[in-house]
Amino acid sequence: MDKVRTSQQRPGPMIKKHHIQIDAVTHYLESQSSPDTDRYVFAYTITIRNGGEAPAKLISRHWIITDANGKVQEVQGEGVVGEQPHLSPGEYFRYTSAALIETPVGVMRGEYRMLSDEGEYFEAEIPPFTLSIPRTLH
């Protein structure tokens, strides 16, 4: 039988106390968009995963949405989709929302303010992701 090394026995990255992983998937909502009036609507599905070793609750969100013309919208508020999910290590929360911009391409980024069960506030960065209408093949 092979001997399995534990993470304590091999060199490598340590698990962070607070490590929130955020992934985004976007979809262009053609039926709600109107390119003739510079209205482009995108749905985005966010997965928030607690990859750390401490439970934490999502308190608030801060989004920065930038279209291809450089127009910036900032959105701040409590929770996400009316919830403030509490995530134990290894757990995740997934939700879908939407954004409206005036160009066919844009970028979203931001942060979630989190609160650990120990009373520590920390920020979880939302890495930039692209909003883009699908390419048309000719």
N, CA, C and O atoms as a GROMACS GRO file, in nm:
protein
  552
    1MET      N    1   0.084  -0.117   0.000
    1MET     CA    2   0.000   0.000   0.000
    1MET      C    3   0.088   0.123   0.000
    1MET      O    4   0.186   0.131   0.074
    2ASP      N    5   0.053   0.220  -0.084
    2ASP     CA    6   0.130   0.344  -0.091
    2ASP      C    7   0.101   0.430   0.030
    2ASP      O    8  -0.010   0.431   0.083
    3LYS      N    9   0.201   0.502   0.071
    3LYS     CA   10   0.185   0.596   0.182
    3LYS      C   11   0.145   0.731   0.125
    3LYS      O   12   0.210   0.780   0.032
    4VAL      N   13   0.041   0.790   0.177
    4VAL     CA   14  -0.007   0.919   0.129
    4VAL      C   15   0.045   1.028   0.222
    4VAL      O   16   0.030   1.020   0.344
    5ARG      N   17   0.107   1.126   0.163
    5ARG     CA   18   0.157   1.239   0.243
    5ARG      C   19   0.044   1.337   0.268
    5ARG      O   20  -0.040   1.360   0.181
    6THR      N   21   0.041   1.391   0.384
    6THR     CA   22  -0.058   1.495   0.415
    6THR      C   23  -0.001   1.628   0.373
    6THR      O   24   0.119   1.641   0.347
    7SER      N   25  -0.087   1.729   0.367
    7SER     CA   26  -0.042   1.862   0.326
    7SER      C   27   0.060   1.919   0.424
    7SER      O   28   0.137   2.007   0.388
    8GLN      N   29   0.060   1.870   0.546
    8GLN     CA   30   0.157   1.920   0.645
    8GLN      C   31   0.296   1.863   0.618
    8GLN      O   32   0.396   1.922   0.662
    9GLN      N   33   0.306   1.752   0.547
    9GLN     CA   34   0.434   1.689   0.524
    9GLN      C   35   0.501   1.734   0.396
    9GLN      O   36   0.622   1.714   0.379
   10ARG      N   37   0.428   1.795   0.304
   10ARG     CA   38   0.490   1.836   0.179
   10ARG      C   39   0.492   1.988   0.171
   10ARG      O   40   0.400   2.054   0.219
   11PRO      N   41   0.594   2.042   0.110
   11PRO     CA   42   0.599   2.188   0.096
   11PRO      C   43   0.492   2.233  -0.002
   11PRO      O   44   0.453   2.159  -0.092
   12GLY      N   45   0.445   2.353   0.016
   12GLY     CA   46   0.345   2.406  -0.073
   12GLY      C   47   0.271   2.520  -0.008
   12GLY      O   48   0.301   2.557   0.106
   13PRO      N   49   0.175   2.577  -0.078
   13PRO     CA   50   0.102   2.692  -0.023
   13PRO      C   51   0.016   2.652   0.097
   13PRO      O   52  -0.042   2.544   0.100
   14MET      N   53   0.011   2.738   0.192
   14MET     CA   54  -0.072   2.716   0.310
   14MET      C   55  -0.215   2.762   0.278
   14MET      O   56  -0.235   2.853   0.197
   15ILE      N   57  -0.312   2.700   0.340
   15ILE     CA   58  -0.451   2.744   0.325
   15ILE      C   59  -0.465   2.876   0.398
   15ILE      O   60  -0.423   2.889   0.513
   16LYS      N   61  -0.524   2.973   0.331
   16LYS     CA   62  -0.543   3.104   0.392
   16LYS      C   63  -0.664   3.099   0.484
   16LYS      O   64  -0.761   3.028   0.458
   17LYS      N   65  -0.656   3.175   0.591
   17LYS     CA   66  -0.768   3.182   0.685
   17LYS      C   67  -0.892   3.234   0.612
   17LYS      O   68  -1.001   3.177   0.624
   18HIS      N   69  -0.875   3.342   0.537
   18HIS     CA   70  -0.985   3.401   0.461
   18HIS      C   71  -0.949   3.393   0.313
   18HIS      O   72  -0.865   3.469   0.264
   19HIS      N   73  -1.013   3.302   0.243
   19HIS     CA   74  -0.987   3.288   0.099
   19HIS      C   75  -1.119   3.260   0.029
   19HIS      O   76  -1.170   3.148   0.030
   20ILE      N   77  -1.173   3.365  -0.032
   20ILE     CA   78  -1.299   3.353  -0.103
   20ILE      C   79  -1.270   3.353  -0.252
   20ILE      O   80  -1.209   3.447  -0.304
   21GLN      N   81  -1.312   3.248  -0.322
   21GLN     CA   82  -1.292   3.235  -0.466
   21GLN      C   83  -1.421   3.276  -0.537
   21GLN      O   84  -1.530   3.235  -0.498
   22ILE      N   85  -1.406   3.356  -0.642
   22ILE     CA   86  -1.523   3.405  -0.714
   22ILE      C   87  -1.507   3.378  -0.863
   22ILE      O   88  -1.407   3.416  -0.924
   23ASP      N   89  -1.606   3.311  -0.920
   23ASP     CA   90  -1.607   3.281  -1.063
   23ASP      C   91  -1.734   3.340  -1.124
   23ASP      O   92  -1.839   3.344  -1.061
   24ALA      N   93  -1.721   3.385  -1.250
   24ALA     CA   94  -1.835   3.446  -1.320
   24ALA      C   95  -1.853   3.384  -1.458
   24ALA      O   96  -1.756   3.353  -1.527
   25VAL      N   97  -1.980   3.366  -1.495
   25VAL     CA   98  -2.017   3.322  -1.629
   25VAL      C   99  -2.121   3.422  -1.679
   25VAL      O  100  -2.216   3.454  -1.607
   26THR      N  101  -2.104   3.472  -1.802
   26THR     CA  102  -2.195   3.574  -1.853
   26THR      C  103  -2.271   3.523  -1.976
   26THR      O  104  -2.226   3.433  -2.046
   27HIS      N  105  -2.387   3.584  -2.000
   27HIS     CA  106  -2.470   3.554  -2.116
   27HIS      C  107  -2.534   3.683  -2.164
   27HIS      O  108  -2.587   3.760  -2.084
   28TYR      N  109  -2.530   3.704  -2.293
   28TYR     CA  110  -2.597   3.819  -2.354
   28TYR      C  111  -2.746   3.790  -2.361
   28TYR      O  112  -2.788   3.684  -2.407
   29LEU      N  113  -2.827   3.884  -2.315
   29LEU     CA  114  -2.973   3.867  -2.317
   29LEU      C  115  -3.030   3.946  -2.435
   29LEU      O  116  -3.074   4.060  -2.421
   30GLU      N  117  -3.027   3.882  -2.551
   30GLU     CA  118  -3.070   3.948  -2.675
   30GLU      C  119  -3.214   3.995  -2.667
   30GLU      O  120  -3.247   4.102  -2.717
   31SER      N  121  -3.301   3.916  -2.605
   31SER     CA  122  -3.444   3.950  -2.599
   31SER      C  123  -3.472   4.075  -2.515
   31SER      O  124  -3.576   4.138  -2.532
   32GLN      N  125  -3.381   4.110  -2.426
   32GLN     CA  126  -3.400   4.228  -2.342
   32GLN      C  127  -3.314   4.346  -2.389
   32GLN      O  128  -3.320   4.455  -2.332
   33SER      N  129  -3.234   4.323  -2.492
   33SER     CA  130  -3.144   4.426  -2.542
   33SER      C  131  -3.204   4.496  -2.663
   33SER      O  132  -3.294   4.444  -2.730
   34SER      N  133  -3.153   4.616  -2.690
   34SER     CA  134  -3.195   4.695  -2.805
   34SER      C  135  -3.073   4.772  -2.856
   34SER      O  136  -3.053   4.888  -2.820
   35PRO      N  137  -2.992   4.708  -2.942
   35PRO     CA  138  -2.872   4.775  -2.992
   35PRO      C  139  -2.899   4.910  -3.059
   35PRO      O  140  -2.814   4.999  -3.054
   36ASP      N  141  -3.016   4.926  -3.121
   36ASP     CA  142  -3.050   5.052  -3.188
   36ASP      C  143  -3.059   5.169  -3.090
   36ASP      O  144  -3.040   5.285  -3.128
   37THR      N  145  -3.087   5.138  -2.964
   37THR     CA  146  -3.096   5.244  -2.861
   37THR      C  147  -2.983   5.230  -2.757
   37THR      O  148  -2.995   5.278  -2.644
   38ASP      N  149  -2.874   5.163  -2.797
   38ASP     CA  150  -2.757   5.146  -2.709
   38ASP      C  151  -2.794   5.081  -2.576
   38ASP      O  152  -2.752   5.126  -2.470
   39ARG      N  153  -2.872   4.975  -2.584
   39ARG     CA  154  -2.914   4.900  -2.464
   39ARG      C  155  -2.869   4.755  -2.482
   39ARG      O  156  -2.921   4.682  -2.566
   40TYR      N  157  -2.769   4.716  -2.401
   40TYR     CA  158  -2.716   4.579  -2.405
   40TYR      C  159  -2.728   4.521  -2.264
   40TYR      O  160  -2.671   4.573  -2.169
   41VAL      N  161  -2.804   4.413  -2.253
   41VAL     CA  162  -2.831   4.353  -2.123
   41VAL      C  163  -2.759   4.218  -2.115
   41VAL      O  164  -2.766   4.136  -2.206
   42PHE      N  165  -2.691   4.197  -2.005
   42PHE     CA  166  -2.615   4.075  -1.982
   42PHE      C  167  -2.655   4.013  -1.849
   42PHE      O  168  -2.667   4.082  -1.748
   43ALA      N  169  -2.675   3.882  -1.849
   43ALA     CA  170  -2.691   3.809  -1.724
   43ALA      C  171  -2.553   3.760  -1.682
   43ALA      O  172  -2.470   3.727  -1.767
   44TYR      N  173  -2.530   3.757  -1.553
   44TYR     CA  174  -2.405   3.700  -1.504
   44TYR      C  175  -2.438   3.610  -1.385
   44TYR      O  176  -2.517   3.645  -1.298
   45THR      N  177  -2.374   3.494  -1.385
   45THR     CA  178  -2.391   3.398  -1.276
   45THR      C  179  -2.260   3.395  -1.199
   45THR      O  180  -2.153   3.367  -1.255
   46ILE      N  181  -2.269   3.422  -1.070
   46ILE     CA  182  -2.153   3.429  -0.983
   46ILE      C  183  -2.154   3.310  -0.888
   46ILE      O  184  -2.256   3.277  -0.828
   47THR      N  185  -2.039   3.246  -0.875
   47THR     CA  186  -2.020   3.142  -0.774
   47THR      C  187  -1.918   3.193  -0.674
   47THR      O  188  -1.805   3.227  -0.710
   48ILE      N  189  -1.959   3.198  -0.548
   48ILE     CA  190  -1.873   3.243  -0.439
   48ILE      C  191  -1.841   3.121  -0.355
   48ILE      O  192  -1.931   3.059  -0.297
   49ARG      N  193  -1.714   3.085  -0.348
   49ARG     CA  194  -1.672   2.964  -0.275
   49ARG      C  195  -1.578   3.002  -0.162
   49ARG      O  196  -1.484   3.079  -0.181
   50ASN      N  197  -1.604   2.946  -0.045
   50ASN     CA  198  -1.514   2.969   0.069
   50ASN      C  199  -1.403   2.864   0.064
   50ASN      O  200  -1.422   2.749   0.102
   51GLY      N  201  -1.286   2.907   0.015
   51GLY     CA  202  -1.170   2.820   0.007
   51GLY      C  203  -1.075   2.838   0.123
   51GLY      O  204  -0.964   2.785   0.122
   52GLY      N  205  -1.119   2.912   0.224
   52GLY     CA  206  -1.036   2.936   0.341
   52GLY      C  207  -1.066   2.837   0.451
   52GLY      O  208  -1.128   2.732   0.429
   53GLU      N  209  -1.021   2.871   0.571
   53GLU     CA  210  -1.042   2.781   0.684
   53GLU      C  211  -1.136   2.839   0.788
   53GLU      O  212  -1.156   2.778   0.894
   54ALA      N  213  -1.195   2.956   0.760
   54ALA     CA  214  -1.286   3.018   0.856
   54ALA      C  215  -1.420   3.048   0.790
   54ALA      O  216  -1.424   3.096   0.676
   55PRO      N  217  -1.531   3.019   0.860
   55PRO     CA  218  -1.662   3.054   0.807
   55PRO      C  219  -1.674   3.206   0.792
   55PRO      O  220  -1.614   3.281   0.869
   56ALA      N  221  -1.753   3.250   0.693
   56ALA     CA  222  -1.771   3.394   0.671
   56ALA      C  223  -1.907   3.421   0.608
   56ALA      O  224  -1.965   3.336   0.540
   57LYS      N  225  -1.956   3.542   0.632
   57LYS     CA  226  -2.084   3.587   0.579
   57LYS      C  227  -2.061   3.703   0.483
   57LYS      O  228  -1.983   3.793   0.513
   58LEU      N  229  -2.129   3.701   0.370
   58LEU     CA  230  -2.122   3.811   0.275
   58LEU      C  231  -2.211   3.924   0.328
   58LEU      O  232  -2.331   3.905   0.348
   59ILE      N  233  -2.151   4.040   0.350
   59ILE     CA  234  -2.224   4.153   0.406
   59ILE      C  235  -2.274   4.248   0.298
   59ILE      O  236  -2.391   4.288   0.297
   60SER      N  237  -2.183   4.285   0.205
   60SER     CA  238  -2.221   4.382   0.103
   60SER      C  239  -2.142   4.360  -0.025
   60SER      O  240  -2.046   4.284  -0.029
   61ARG      N  241  -2.185   4.431  -0.130
   61ARG     CA  242  -2.120   4.420  -0.261
   61ARG      C  243  -2.084   4.559  -0.312
   61ARG      O  244  -2.148   4.659  -0.276
   62HIS      N  245  -1.982   4.564  -0.396
   62HIS     CA  246  -1.943   4.687  -0.464
   62HIS      C  247  -1.899   4.648  -0.604
   62HIS      O  248  -1.796   4.582  -0.622
   63TRP      N  249  -1.977   4.688  -0.703
   63TRP     CA  250  -1.947   4.657  -0.843
   63TRP      C  251  -1.901   4.782  -0.915
   63TRP      O  252  -1.951   4.892  -0.889
   64ILE      N  253  -1.805   4.766  -1.006
   64ILE     CA  254  -1.763   4.871  -1.098
   64ILE      C  255  -1.783   4.814  -1.238
   64ILE      O  256  -1.718   4.717  -1.276
   65ILE      N  257  -1.874   4.876  -1.313
   65ILE     CA  258  -1.911   4.829  -1.446
   65ILE      C  259  -1.868   4.936  -1.546
   65ILE      O  260  -1.910   5.051  -1.537
   66THR      N  261  -1.784   4.897  -1.640
   66THR     CA  262  -1.730   4.993  -1.737
   66THR      C  263  -1.762   4.946  -1.878
   66THR      O  264  -1.734   4.832  -1.915
   67ASP      N  265  -1.824   5.036  -1.959
   67ASP     CA  266  -1.853   4.998  -2.097
   67ASP      C  267  -1.737   5.036  -2.188
   67ASP      O  268  -1.638   5.093  -2.143
   68ALA      N  269  -1.750   5.006  -2.316
   68ALA     CA  270  -1.640   5.028  -2.411
   68ALA      C  271  -1.612   5.176  -2.435
   68ALA      O  272  -1.506   5.211  -2.487
   69ASN      N  273  -1.706   5.264  -2.398
   69ASN     CA  274  -1.684   5.408  -2.410
   69ASN      C  275  -1.617   5.466  -2.286
   69ASN      O  276  -1.590   5.586  -2.279
   70GLY      N  277  -1.591   5.380  -2.186
   70GLY     CA  278  -1.530   5.427  -2.062
   70GLY      C  279  -1.630   5.477  -1.960
   70GLY      O  280  -1.591   5.526  -1.854
   71LYS      N  281  -1.759   5.465  -1.990
   71LYS     CA  282  -1.862   5.506  -1.893
   71LYS      C  283  -1.862   5.407  -1.777
   71LYS      O  284  -1.868   5.286  -1.798
   72VAL      N  285  -1.854   5.459  -1.655
   72VAL     CA  286  -1.844   5.376  -1.535
   72VAL      C  287  -1.972   5.388  -1.453
   72VAL      O  288  -2.023   5.497  -1.427
   73GLN      N  289  -2.023   5.272  -1.413
   73GLN     CA  290  -2.135   5.266  -1.319
   73GLN      C  291  -2.085   5.197  -1.193
   73GLN      O  292  -2.015   5.096  -1.202
   74GLU      N  293  -2.118   5.250  -1.078
   74GLU     CA  294  -2.083   5.184  -0.952
   74GLU      C  295  -2.212   5.143  -0.883
   74GLU      O  296  -2.307   5.221  -0.874
   75VAL      N  297  -2.214   5.020  -0.836
   75VAL     CA  298  -2.331   4.966  -0.766
   75VAL      C  299  -2.285   4.915  -0.631
   75VAL      O  300  -2.193   4.834  -0.621
   76GLN      N  301  -2.349   4.965  -0.524
   76GLN     CA  302  -2.316   4.921  -0.389
   76GLN      C  303  -2.445   4.886  -0.318
   76GLN      O  304  -2.550   4.944  -0.344
   77GLY      N  305  -2.436   4.790  -0.229
   77GLY     CA  306  -2.555   4.754  -0.154
   77GLY      C  307  -2.530   4.636  -0.062
   77GLY      O  308  -2.425   4.572  -0.066
   78GLU      N  309  -2.629   4.608   0.020
   78GLU     CA  310  -2.620   4.495   0.112
   78GLU      C  311  -2.642   4.365   0.038
   78GLU      O  312  -2.726   4.357  -0.051
   79GLY      N  313  -2.565   4.265   0.074
   79GLY     CA  314  -2.585   4.130   0.023
   79GLY      C  315  -2.585   4.119  -0.128
   79GLY      O  316  -2.540   4.209  -0.199
   80VAL      N  317  -2.639   4.007  -0.175
   80VAL     CA  318  -2.656   3.980  -0.318
   80VAL      C  319  -2.793   3.917  -0.338
   80VAL      O  320  -2.831   3.828  -0.262
   81VAL      N  321  -2.865   3.961  -0.437
   81VAL     CA  322  -3.002   3.915  -0.467
   81VAL      C  323  -3.086   3.898  -0.339
   81VAL      O  324  -3.157   3.799  -0.322
   82GLY      N  325  -3.077   3.997  -0.251
   82GLY     CA  326  -3.157   3.997  -0.129
   82GLY      C  327  -3.109   3.903  -0.020
   82GLY      O  328  -3.180   3.884   0.079
   83GLU      N  329  -2.992   3.843  -0.035
   83GLU     CA  330  -2.941   3.749   0.064
   83GLU      C  331  -2.803   3.790   0.112
   83GLU      O  332  -2.729   3.860   0.043
   84GLN      N  333  -2.769   3.744   0.231
   84GLN     CA  334  -2.635   3.759   0.287
   84GLN      C  335  -2.588   3.618   0.326
   84GLN      O  336  -2.593   3.580   0.443
   85PRO      N  337  -2.542   3.543   0.225
   85PRO     CA  338  -2.509   3.402   0.252
   85PRO      C  339  -2.393   3.384   0.350
   85PRO      O  340  -2.295   3.459   0.348
   86HIS      N  341  -2.406   3.283   0.435
   86HIS     CA  342  -2.301   3.243   0.529
   86HIS      C  343  -2.238   3.116   0.472
   86HIS      O  344  -2.308   3.018   0.446
   87LEU      N  345  -2.105   3.119   0.454
   87LEU     CA  346  -2.036   3.008   0.391
   87LEU      C  347  -1.933   2.947   0.486
   87LEU      O  348  -1.839   3.015   0.529
   88SER      N  349  -1.951   2.821   0.517
   88SER     CA  350  -1.850   2.747   0.592
   88SER      C  351  -1.740   2.707   0.494
   88SER      O  352  -1.763   2.708   0.373
   89PRO      N  353  -1.621   2.673   0.543
   89PRO     CA  354  -1.515   2.630   0.452
   89PRO      C  355  -1.564   2.518   0.359
   89PRO      O  356  -1.625   2.421   0.403
   90GLY      N  357  -1.535   2.534   0.230
   90GLY     CA  358  -1.575   2.436   0.130
   90GLY      C  359  -1.713   2.460   0.071
   90GLY      O  360  -1.745   2.401  -0.032
   91GLU      N  361  -1.794   2.543   0.131
   91GLU     CA  362  -1.928   2.570   0.079
   91GLU      C  363  -1.923   2.679  -0.028
   91GLU      O  364  -1.830   2.758  -0.034
   92TYR      N  365  -2.029   2.680  -0.112
   92TYR     CA  366  -2.039   2.785  -0.212
   92TYR      C  367  -2.183   2.834  -0.222
   92TYR      O  368  -2.277   2.768  -0.179
   93PHE      N  369  -2.196   2.953  -0.281
   93PHE     CA  370  -2.326   3.015  -0.306
   93PHE      C  371  -2.324   3.064  -0.450
   93PHE      O  372  -2.226   3.125  -0.494
   94ARG      N  373  -2.432   3.036  -0.523
   94ARG     CA  374  -2.439   3.077  -0.664
   94ARG      C  375  -2.566   3.158  -0.686
   94ARG      O  376  -2.673   3.123  -0.637
   95TYR      N  377  -2.552   3.266  -0.759
   95TYR     CA  378  -2.668   3.348  -0.791
   95TYR      C  379  -2.652   3.408  -0.930
   95TYR      O  380  -2.542   3.414  -0.985
   96THR      N  381  -2.764   3.452  -0.987
   96THR     CA  382  -2.764   3.516  -1.118
   96THR      C  383  -2.829   3.652  -1.107
   96THR      O  384  -2.931   3.668  -1.040
   97SER      N  385  -2.769   3.749  -1.172
   97SER     CA  386  -2.822   3.885  -1.178
   97SER      C  387  -2.797   3.939  -1.318
   97SER      O  388  -2.760   3.863  -1.408
   98ALA      N  389  -2.817   4.069  -1.337
   98ALA     CA  390  -2.801   4.126  -1.471
   98ALA      C  391  -2.739   4.264  -1.465
   98ALA      O  392  -2.745   4.332  -1.362
   99ALA      N  393  -2.681   4.304  -1.577
   99ALA     CA  394  -2.622   4.437  -1.591
   99ALA      C  395  -2.662   4.494  -1.726
   99ALA      O  396  -2.675   4.422  -1.825
  100LEU      N  397  -2.682   4.626  -1.730
  100LEU     CA  398  -2.720   4.698  -1.851
  100LEU      C  399  -2.608   4.797  -1.883
  100LEU      O  400  -2.570   4.878  -1.799
  101ILE      N  401  -2.556   4.789  -2.005
  101ILE     CA  402  -2.455   4.884  -2.049
  101ILE      C  403  -2.494   4.939  -2.186
  101ILE      O  404  -2.588   4.889  -2.249
  102GLU      N  405  -2.424   5.043  -2.233
  102GLU     CA  406  -2.459   5.110  -2.358
  102GLU      C  407  -2.376   5.066  -2.478
  102GLU      O  408  -2.393   5.119  -2.588
  103THR      N  409  -2.286   4.970  -2.459
  103THR     CA  410  -2.201   4.922  -2.569
  103THR      C  411  -2.204   4.769  -2.573
  103THR      O  412  -2.243   4.706  -2.475
  104PRO      N  413  -2.165   4.709  -2.686
  104PRO     CA  414  -2.169   4.562  -2.697
  104PRO      C  415  -2.066   4.491  -2.612
  104PRO      O  416  -2.072   4.369  -2.595
  105VAL      N  417  -1.970   4.565  -2.557
  105VAL     CA  418  -1.865   4.505  -2.475
  105VAL      C  419  -1.844   4.591  -2.351
  105VAL      O  420  -1.851   4.714  -2.357
  106GLY      N  421  -1.818   4.525  -2.239
  106GLY     CA  422  -1.788   4.596  -2.115
  106GLY      C  423  -1.714   4.504  -2.020
  106GLY      O  424  -1.689   4.388  -2.051
  107VAL      N  425  -1.680   4.559  -1.904
  107VAL     CA  426  -1.608   4.483  -1.803
  107VAL      C  427  -1.672   4.510  -1.667
  107VAL      O  428  -1.710   4.622  -1.635
  108MET      N  429  -1.682   4.403  -1.587
  108MET     CA  430  -1.728   4.417  -1.448
  108MET      C  431  -1.619   4.369  -1.355
  108MET      O  432  -1.546   4.274  -1.386
  109ARG      N  433  -1.607   4.434  -1.241
  109ARG     CA  434  -1.515   4.392  -1.135
  109ARG      C  435  -1.570   4.451  -1.006
  109ARG      O  436  -1.664   4.530  -1.007
  110GLY      N  437  -1.510   4.410  -0.895
  110GLY     CA  438  -1.557   4.467  -0.769
  110GLY      C  439  -1.506   4.391  -0.649
  110GLY      O  440  -1.398   4.331  -0.652
  111GLU      N  441  -1.587   4.394  -0.542
  111GLU     CA  442  -1.549   4.324  -0.420
  111GLU      C  443  -1.672   4.300  -0.334
  111GLU      O  444  -1.771   4.372  -0.339
  112TYR      N  445  -1.661   4.194  -0.255
  112TYR     CA  446  -1.760   4.164  -0.153
  112TYR      C  447  -1.697   4.194  -0.018
  112TYR      O  448  -1.581   4.159   0.006
  113ARG      N  449  -1.773   4.257   0.069
  113ARG     CA  450  -1.727   4.277   0.207
  113ARG      C  451  -1.779   4.158   0.286
  113ARG      O  452  -1.899   4.129   0.287
  114MET      N  453  -1.687   4.090   0.352
  114MET     CA  454  -1.718   3.968   0.425
  114MET      C  455  -1.695   3.990   0.574
  114MET      O  456  -1.618   4.077   0.615
  115LEU      N  457  -1.763   3.909   0.655
  115LEU     CA  458  -1.746   3.912   0.801
  115LEU      C  459  -1.727   3.768   0.848
  115LEU      O  460  -1.814   3.684   0.830
  116SER      N  461  -1.612   3.743   0.910
  116SER     CA  462  -1.586   3.608   0.961
  116SER      C  463  -1.666   3.586   1.089
  116SER      O  464  -1.711   3.682   1.152
  117ASP      N  465  -1.683   3.461   1.127
  117ASP     CA  466  -1.753   3.429   1.251
  117ASP      C  467  -1.677   3.483   1.373
  117ASP      O  468  -1.734   3.496   1.481
  118GLU      N  469  -1.549   3.515   1.354
  118GLU     CA  470  -1.468   3.570   1.463
  118GLU      C  471  -1.478   3.722   1.473
  118GLU      O  472  -1.412   3.784   1.556
  119GLY      N  473  -1.562   3.782   1.386
  119GLY     CA  474  -1.584   3.926   1.391
  119GLY      C  475  -1.486   4.008   1.308
  119GLY      O  476  -1.481   4.130   1.323
  120GLU      N  477  -1.409   3.943   1.220
  120GLU     CA  478  -1.314   4.015   1.134
  120GLU      C  479  -1.378   4.046   1.000
  120GLU      O  480  -1.432   3.958   0.934
  121TYR      N  481  -1.370   4.173   0.960
  121TYR     CA  482  -1.415   4.212   0.826
  121TYR      C  483  -1.299   4.196   0.729
  121TYR      O  484  -1.184   4.222   0.765
  122PHE      N  485  -1.329   4.153   0.607
  122PHE     CA  486  -1.227   4.146   0.503
  122PHE      C  487  -1.295   4.158   0.367
  122PHE      O  488  -1.415   4.135   0.354
  123GLU      N  489  -1.216   4.195   0.266
  123GLU     CA  490  -1.267   4.213   0.131
  123GLU      C  491  -1.233   4.091   0.046
  123GLU      O  492  -1.122   4.037   0.054
  124ALA      N  493  -1.329   4.047  -0.034
  124ALA     CA  494  -1.306   3.939  -0.131
  124ALA      C  495  -1.314   4.003  -0.269
  124ALA      O  496  -1.421   4.050  -0.311
  125GLU      N  497  -1.202   4.005  -0.340
  125GLU     CA  498  -1.197   4.069  -0.471
  125GLU      C  499  -1.275   3.988  -0.574
  125GLU      O  500  -1.265   3.866  -0.580
  126ILE      N  501  -1.352   4.060  -0.656
  126ILE     CA  502  -1.420   4.000  -0.770
  126ILE      C  503  -1.333   4.032  -0.891
  126ILE      O  504  -1.328   4.146  -0.936
  127PRO      N  505  -1.263   3.932  -0.945
  127PRO     CA  506  -1.174   3.959  -1.058
  127PRO      C  507  -1.253   4.012  -1.178
  127PRO      O  508  -1.370   3.977  -1.195
  128PRO      N  509  -1.190   4.094  -1.262
  128PRO     CA  510  -1.259   4.147  -1.380
  128PRO      C  511  -1.307   4.035  -1.471
  128PRO      O  512  -1.238   3.934  -1.491
  129PHE      N  513  -1.427   4.054  -1.527
  129PHE     CA  514  -1.477   3.962  -1.629
  129PHE      C  515  -1.548   4.044  -1.736
  129PHE      O  516  -1.598   4.153  -1.710
  130THR      N  517  -1.552   3.989  -1.858
  130THR     CA  518  -1.600   4.061  -1.975
  130THR      C  519  -1.748   4.034  -2.000
  130THR      O  520  -1.796   3.922  -1.987
  131LEU      N  521  -1.818   4.142  -2.037
  131LEU     CA  522  -1.953   4.133  -2.090
  131LEU      C  523  -1.938   4.156  -2.240
  131LEU      O  524  -1.883   4.258  -2.282
  132SER      N  525  -1.986   4.063  -2.321
  132SER     CA  526  -1.966   4.076  -2.466
  132SER      C  527  -2.075   4.002  -2.542
  132SER      O  528  -2.113   3.890  -2.507
  133ILE      N  529  -2.126   4.068  -2.646
  133ILE     CA  530  -2.226   3.999  -2.729
  133ILE      C  531  -2.154   3.888  -2.805
  133ILE      O  532  -2.034   3.899  -2.833
  134PRO      N  533  -2.224   3.780  -2.839
  134PRO     CA  534  -2.160   3.670  -2.912
  134PRO      C  535  -2.113   3.715  -3.049
  134PRO      O  536  -2.172   3.805  -3.109
  135ARG      N  537  -2.010   3.653  -3.096
  135ARG     CA  538  -1.956   3.681  -3.231
  135ARG      C  539  -2.051   3.621  -3.334
  135ARG      O  540  -2.108   3.514  -3.313
  136THR      N  541  -2.067   3.690  -3.443
  136THR     CA  542  -2.151   3.641  -3.553
  136THR      C  543  -2.059   3.592  -3.664
  136THR      O  544  -1.969   3.664  -3.707
  137LEU      N  545  -2.081   3.470  -3.710
  137LEU     CA  546  -2.000   3.415  -3.819
  137LEU      C  547  -2.060   3.452  -3.952
  137LEU      O  548  -2.182   3.445  -3.970
  138HIS      N  549  -1.976   3.492  -4.046
  138HIS     CA  550  -2.025   3.530  -4.181
  138HIS      C  551  -1.975   3.431  -4.282
  138HIS      O  552  -2.004   3.444  -4.401
   0.00000   0.00000   0.00000
